[in-house]
């Protein structure tokens, strides 16, 4: 089978939430294998397993050791991969499961937020050539120097899939989700959100950075840099999908594609002589408290104070705030807020921030600041106004 095309498919936790769903995915993989493809399946943990494991960790420790947390969280994907391999074997399809380290996913030594340095899929290639479906645990790897198991952070299974597709020179990488590809907003907030059938890498990366949960933004950047054909499909079996492209021909620059949001953003104030010292103190605080780096959204320095705007998962943010209670030079600056972002194709038009502010004012929502990036304008609003802001700003989305 060495000349047959390789297809990498990644299945999210919702698609694997029960044994019945795992068997259904196994049947889909069996069909793909029967068509002559060499198949690699990347699996996330079942359902809410990762959330449950994190909750247990914080029940036994206010600041879980990051190394041990990685050891705990990787068990979720190992359960999924083993069950999937069993289900495939039961269908008469030869299959084998591998952890990230067994599959050759090499990372740096950053526990809870490791980055992939290299992929050496020796065993994966061997098993594909033997005609087996290879099932890989997403979200995890190993540091080659320390031999420690690491995790890639939230959404890390997406990154695993893209990295493996690049290493295997796969025909395509398919991300299988419970939603209809990429939409113009979260359908749970905006019921009439429209699917986007084509989107360019730059726009998608911005959408994911500012809160779209369809993919992790690091996986999008990796797919673009490694030229990986990327397709997002809905689990229900509907053939419609979203194709991610280098360029989308015929779309007008400045067209608003989507509205996305982050539910919780925290603000940290640091006593410092300049911005550099502020970051140094923040890095030292994270290291002392075994906290990984968050997603930094903005920073500025004013008269002895460095102010950082950060986002991360709820457990991390809660842990940060607990550590700040006893910190000398660092503190919570203000109450949390939410962000609402408009992402545009080709770049943000000059008048878009003003238009967004007018729309929000009409709905009684007053942002206190905004951030501009090449493809997005992101406004910070009160937490209780987030969903109303998303619904209001969706009126600016222009459908082709």
C-alpha positions as CSV (number, residue, x, y, z in Angstrom):
1,X,0.0,0.0,0.0
2,X,3.1,2.3,0.0
3,X,1.9,4.1,-3.2
4,X,-1.7,4.7,-2.0
5,X,-2.6,8.2,-0.9
6,X,-2.5,9.1,2.8
7,X,-5.5,10.8,4.4
8,X,-5.2,12.2,7.9
9,X,-8.5,12.7,9.8
10,X,-8.9,14.3,13.2
11,X,-12.0,13.6,15.3
12,X,-13.0,15.9,18.2
13,X,-14.2,14.9,21.6
14,X,-17.9,15.3,20.8
15,X,-17.6,12.9,17.9
16,X,-16.1,10.3,20.3
17,X,-18.3,11.0,23.4
18,X,-19.7,7.5,23.7
19,X,-18.8,3.9,22.7
20,X,-21.6,4.0,20.1
21,X,-20.0,7.2,18.5
22,X,-16.6,5.6,18.5
23,X,-18.0,2.6,16.7
24,X,-19.7,5.0,14.2
25,X,-16.3,6.7,13.5
26,X,-14.7,3.3,13.2
27,X,-17.1,2.4,10.4
28,X,-16.3,5.6,8.6
29,X,-12.6,4.9,8.9
30,X,-13.2,1.4,7.7
31,X,-15.0,2.7,4.6
32,X,-12.1,5.0,3.8
33,X,-9.6,2.2,4.3
34,X,-11.7,0.0,2.0
35,X,-11.5,2.6,-0.8
36,X,-7.7,2.1,-0.9
37,X,-6.5,5.0,1.2
38,X,-3.8,4.8,3.8
39,X,-5.6,6.2,6.9
40,X,-4.3,8.0,10.0
41,X,-6.9,9.0,12.6
42,X,-6.0,11.6,15.2
43,X,-8.4,11.3,18.2
44,X,-9.2,13.7,21.0
45,X,-10.4,12.6,24.5
46,X,-13.9,11.4,24.7
47,X,-16.5,14.1,25.3
48,X,-15.7,16.2,28.4
49,X,-13.0,13.9,29.7
50,X,-10.2,16.5,29.6
51,X,-12.4,19.0,31.5
52,X,-13.2,16.3,34.1
53,X,-9.5,15.4,34.5
54,X,-8.6,19.1,35.0
55,X,-11.3,19.5,37.6
56,X,-9.9,16.5,39.5
57,X,-6.4,17.9,39.4
58,X,-7.6,21.2,40.9
59,X,-9.5,19.3,43.6
60,X,-6.3,17.8,44.9
61,X,-4.0,20.8,44.3
62,X,-4.6,24.5,44.0
63,X,-1.6,24.7,41.7
64,X,-1.1,21.3,40.0
65,X,2.5,20.5,39.0
66,X,2.5,21.0,35.2
67,X,4.5,17.9,34.6
68,X,2.1,15.7,36.5
69,X,-0.8,17.5,34.9
70,X,0.5,16.5,31.5
71,X,0.8,12.9,32.7
72,X,-2.8,13.0,33.8
73,X,-4.3,14.7,30.8
74,X,-2.7,12.5,28.2
75,X,-4.6,9.6,29.5
76,X,-7.8,10.9,27.9
77,X,-6.5,10.6,24.4
78,X,-5.0,7.2,25.2
79,X,-8.4,5.9,26.1
80,X,-9.9,7.1,22.8
81,X,-7.1,5.7,20.7
82,X,-7.3,2.3,22.3
83,X,-11.0,2.0,22.0
84,X,-10.9,3.2,18.4
85,X,-8.3,0.6,17.5
86,X,-10.4,-2.1,19.2
87,X,-13.5,-1.0,17.3
88,X,-11.7,-1.1,14.0
89,X,-10.3,-4.6,14.7
90,X,-13.9,-5.7,15.5
91,X,-14.9,-4.6,12.0
92,X,-12.1,-6.7,10.5
93,X,-9.9,-3.7,9.8
94,X,-6.2,-4.1,10.9
95,X,-5.4,-1.2,13.2
96,X,-2.9,-0.1,15.8
97,X,-2.8,2.8,18.2
98,X,0.2,5.0,19.1
99,X,0.7,7.7,21.7
100,X,2.3,11.0,20.6
101,X,5.8,9.8,21.6
102,X,5.4,6.5,19.9
103,X,4.3,8.3,16.7
104,X,7.4,10.5,16.8
105,X,5.9,13.8,17.8
106,X,8.9,15.7,19.3
107,X,8.2,18.9,21.3
108,X,10.0,21.5,23.4
109,X,10.0,21.1,27.2
110,X,7.1,23.4,27.9
111,X,4.6,21.4,29.9
112,X,0.9,22.2,29.2
113,X,1.8,24.4,26.1
114,X,4.5,22.6,24.2
115,X,5.3,23.4,20.6
116,X,6.1,20.7,18.1
117,X,9.8,20.8,17.0
118,X,9.8,17.8,14.7
119,X,7.8,14.8,13.6
120,X,9.6,11.5,13.0
121,X,6.7,9.1,12.0
122,X,8.9,6.0,11.5
123,X,6.5,3.6,13.1
124,X,3.5,5.3,11.6
125,X,4.9,4.8,8.0
126,X,5.8,1.1,8.8
127,X,2.3,0.3,9.9
128,X,0.7,2.2,7.0
129,X,2.8,0.1,4.6
130,X,1.5,-3.0,6.4
131,X,-2.0,-2.0,5.5
132,X,-3.1,-0.9,9.0
133,X,-5.2,2.1,10.0
134,X,-3.0,4.0,12.4
135,X,-4.8,5.7,15.4
136,X,-2.9,8.4,17.1
137,X,-3.5,10.2,20.4
138,X,-3.7,13.9,19.7
139,X,-2.6,16.7,22.0
140,X,0.6,15.1,23.2
141,X,4.3,14.5,22.4
142,X,7.6,14.0,24.0
143,X,10.7,16.1,24.6
144,X,13.6,14.2,23.0
145,X,16.2,15.7,25.5
146,X,14.3,15.0,28.8
147,X,12.1,12.2,27.5
148,X,9.3,13.8,29.3
149,X,5.7,13.6,28.1
150,X,4.3,17.0,27.1
151,X,0.9,18.3,26.0
152,X,0.3,21.0,23.3
153,X,-2.4,23.0,25.1
154,X,-6.1,23.3,24.3
155,X,-6.8,22.4,20.7
156,X,-3.5,20.5,20.5
157,X,-5.1,17.6,18.6
158,X,-5.6,19.9,15.6
159,X,-1.9,20.7,15.6
160,X,-1.0,17.0,15.9
161,X,-3.1,16.3,12.9
162,X,-1.6,19.0,10.7
163,X,1.9,18.2,11.8
164,X,1.4,14.5,11.0
165,X,-0.2,15.3,7.6
166,X,2.8,17.5,6.8
167,X,5.4,14.8,7.8
168,X,3.5,12.1,5.8
169,X,2.9,14.4,2.8
170,X,-0.7,13.5,3.1
171,X,-3.2,14.2,0.3
172,X,-5.2,16.2,2.8
173,X,-5.9,16.7,6.4
174,X,-9.6,16.6,7.4
175,X,-10.8,18.1,10.7
176,X,-14.0,16.4,11.6
177,X,-16.2,18.5,13.9
178,X,-19.8,18.5,15.2
179,X,-20.6,21.8,13.4
180,X,-20.9,22.6,9.7
181,X,-17.4,23.6,8.9
182,X,-16.6,27.3,9.7
183,X,-19.4,29.7,10.3
184,X,-19.8,33.4,10.3
185,X,-20.5,33.2,14.1
186,X,-21.0,30.7,16.8
187,X,-24.4,29.1,15.8
188,X,-25.3,28.8,19.5
189,X,-25.2,32.6,19.8
190,X,-26.3,33.5,16.2
191,X,-28.8,30.9,15.0
192,X,-28.7,32.2,11.4
193,X,-24.9,32.2,11.2
194,X,-23.8,31.2,7.7
195,X,-21.3,28.5,6.8
196,X,-18.1,29.7,5.0
197,X,-17.3,27.2,2.2
198,X,-14.0,28.8,1.4
199,X,-11.6,30.8,3.6
200,X,-8.0,31.8,3.3
201,X,-5.4,30.8,5.9
202,X,-4.7,34.4,7.1
203,X,-8.4,35.1,7.9
204,X,-8.9,31.7,9.5
205,X,-5.8,32.2,11.7
206,X,-7.2,35.5,12.9
207,X,-10.6,34.1,13.6
208,X,-9.2,31.3,15.7
209,X,-6.8,33.6,17.6
210,X,-9.8,35.7,18.6
211,X,-12.0,33.0,19.9
212,X,-13.3,30.8,17.0
213,X,-13.3,27.3,18.6
214,X,-13.4,25.4,15.3
215,X,-9.5,25.1,15.3
216,X,-6.5,26.1,17.3
217,X,-4.8,29.1,15.6
218,X,-1.4,27.4,15.9
219,X,-2.7,24.5,13.7
220,X,-3.8,27.0,11.1
221,X,-0.4,28.7,11.0
222,X,1.3,25.3,10.8
223,X,-0.9,24.2,7.9
224,X,-0.1,27.4,6.0
225,X,3.6,27.2,6.6
226,X,3.8,23.5,5.7
227,X,1.4,23.8,2.7
228,X,-1.0,21.2,4.1
229,X,-4.3,20.9,2.3
230,X,-6.9,21.5,5.1
231,X,-10.6,20.7,5.0
232,X,-13.1,21.0,7.8
233,X,-16.1,18.6,7.7
234,X,-19.2,18.1,9.7
235,X,-19.5,14.8,11.5
236,X,-23.2,14.2,10.5
237,X,-22.1,12.9,7.1
238,X,-23.2,15.9,5.1
239,X,-20.8,16.4,2.2
240,X,-20.7,20.2,2.7
241,X,-17.4,21.4,4.1
242,X,-15.0,24.3,4.4
243,X,-11.9,24.3,2.3
244,X,-9.0,26.4,3.6
245,X,-7.0,28.0,0.8
246,X,-3.9,30.1,0.3
247,X,-6.0,32.6,-1.6
248,X,-9.7,33.0,-2.2
249,X,-10.1,34.5,-5.7
250,X,-12.9,37.0,-6.4
251,X,-13.5,38.2,-2.8
252,X,-13.4,41.9,-2.1
253,X,-10.8,43.1,0.3
254,X,-12.2,44.4,3.6
255,X,-15.3,42.1,3.4
256,X,-16.3,41.1,6.9
257,X,-16.3,37.4,7.2
258,X,-17.1,36.5,10.7
259,X,-17.7,37.6,14.3
260,X,-16.0,35.7,17.1
261,X,-15.6,36.2,20.8
262,X,-13.7,35.3,23.9
263,X,-15.8,34.9,27.0
264,X,-13.2,35.9,29.6
265,X,-10.2,38.2,29.5
266,X,-8.2,39.2,32.6
267,X,-6.0,42.2,33.2
268,X,-2.7,42.1,35.2
269,X,-0.8,45.1,36.6
270,X,2.9,44.8,37.3
271,X,5.1,47.3,39.1
272,X,8.1,47.9,36.8
273,X,10.5,50.5,35.5
274,X,9.7,49.7,31.9
275,X,7.8,47.2,29.7
276,X,10.7,44.7,29.6
277,X,11.0,44.5,33.4
278,X,7.2,44.0,33.5
279,X,7.5,41.0,31.2
280,X,10.4,39.6,33.1
281,X,8.5,39.8,36.4
282,X,5.5,38.2,34.8
283,X,7.6,35.3,33.4
284,X,9.2,34.8,36.7
285,X,5.8,34.7,38.4
286,X,4.6,32.1,35.9
287,X,7.6,29.9,36.4
288,X,7.5,30.1,40.2
289,X,3.8,29.0,40.2
290,X,4.2,26.3,37.5
291,X,1.9,28.2,35.1
292,X,2.3,28.1,31.3
293,X,2.2,31.2,29.2
294,X,-1.3,32.5,28.4
295,X,-2.4,34.1,25.2
296,X,-1.2,37.7,25.3
297,X,-3.7,40.0,23.7
298,X,-2.3,43.5,24.5
299,X,0.3,45.2,26.7
300,X,1.3,48.8,27.6
301,X,3.5,50.7,30.0
302,X,2.5,53.8,31.9
303,X,4.4,55.5,34.8
304,X,5.8,52.6,36.7
305,X,3.1,50.0,35.7
306,X,3.1,47.3,33.0
307,X,-0.4,46.2,32.1
308,X,-1.0,42.9,30.4
309,X,-4.3,41.7,28.8
310,X,-4.4,37.9,28.8
311,X,-6.7,35.0,27.8
312,X,-6.6,31.3,28.6
313,X,-8.9,28.5,29.7
314,X,-11.0,29.1,32.9
315,X,-8.9,26.8,35.1
316,X,-5.7,28.6,34.2
317,X,-7.2,32.1,34.8
318,X,-8.6,31.0,38.1
319,X,-5.1,29.7,39.1
320,X,-3.4,32.9,38.0
321,X,-5.8,35.0,40.1
322,X,-5.1,32.8,43.2
323,X,-1.4,33.3,42.8
324,X,-1.8,37.1,42.4
325,X,-3.4,37.4,45.9
326,X,0.0,36.9,47.6
327,X,2.2,38.5,44.9
328,X,4.1,41.6,45.8
329,X,4.5,43.4,42.5
330,X,1.7,41.9,40.5
331,X,-2.0,42.2,40.9
332,X,-5.4,41.9,39.2
333,X,-5.9,45.3,37.6
334,X,-9.6,45.4,37.0
335,X,-12.7,43.2,36.5
336,X,-12.7,40.7,33.6
337,X,-14.2,41.6,30.3
338,X,-15.0,39.8,27.0
339,X,-13.7,40.4,23.5
340,X,-15.8,40.5,20.3
341,X,-13.9,40.5,17.0
342,X,-14.7,41.2,13.4
343,X,-12.4,39.3,11.0
344,X,-12.1,40.6,7.4
345,X,-10.8,39.2,4.2
346,X,-7.7,40.9,2.9
347,X,-7.4,43.4,5.7
348,X,-9.5,45.7,8.0
349,X,-11.1,48.7,6.2
350,X,-10.3,52.1,7.7
351,X,-13.9,52.8,8.8
352,X,-14.7,49.4,10.3
353,X,-13.8,50.3,14.0
354,X,-16.1,53.3,13.8
355,X,-18.9,51.3,12.2
356,X,-18.6,48.6,14.9
357,X,-18.7,51.2,17.7
358,X,-21.9,52.7,16.1
359,X,-23.6,49.4,15.9
360,X,-22.8,48.5,19.6
361,X,-23.9,52.0,20.7
362,X,-27.2,51.5,19.0
363,X,-27.7,48.3,21.1
364,X,-26.6,50.1,24.4
365,X,-23.2,48.4,24.5
366,X,-20.1,50.6,25.2
367,X,-16.7,49.0,24.7
368,X,-13.8,50.4,26.7
369,X,-11.1,49.7,24.2
370,X,-10.3,48.0,21.0
371,X,-7.3,46.3,19.3
372,X,-6.5,46.4,15.6
373,X,-4.6,43.6,13.8
374,X,-4.1,43.2,10.0
375,X,-7.3,41.2,9.5
376,X,-9.4,41.9,12.6
377,X,-10.8,44.6,14.9
378,X,-11.4,43.3,18.4
379,X,-13.5,45.3,21.0
380,X,-13.5,44.7,24.7
381,X,-17.0,44.7,26.2
382,X,-18.5,43.8,29.6
383,X,-18.8,40.0,30.1
384,X,-22.6,40.2,30.4
385,X,-22.8,42.0,27.0
386,X,-20.7,39.5,25.0
387,X,-23.5,37.5,23.3
388,X,-25.6,40.6,22.6
389,X,-22.5,42.2,21.1
390,X,-21.9,39.2,18.8
391,X,-25.5,39.2,17.7
392,X,-25.4,43.0,17.0
393,X,-22.1,42.9,15.1
394,X,-23.1,40.0,12.9
395,X,-25.2,42.5,11.0
396,X,-21.9,43.7,9.5
397,X,-21.0,40.3,8.1
398,X,-21.2,40.4,4.3
399,X,-22.1,37.2,2.5
400,X,-20.7,36.6,-0.9
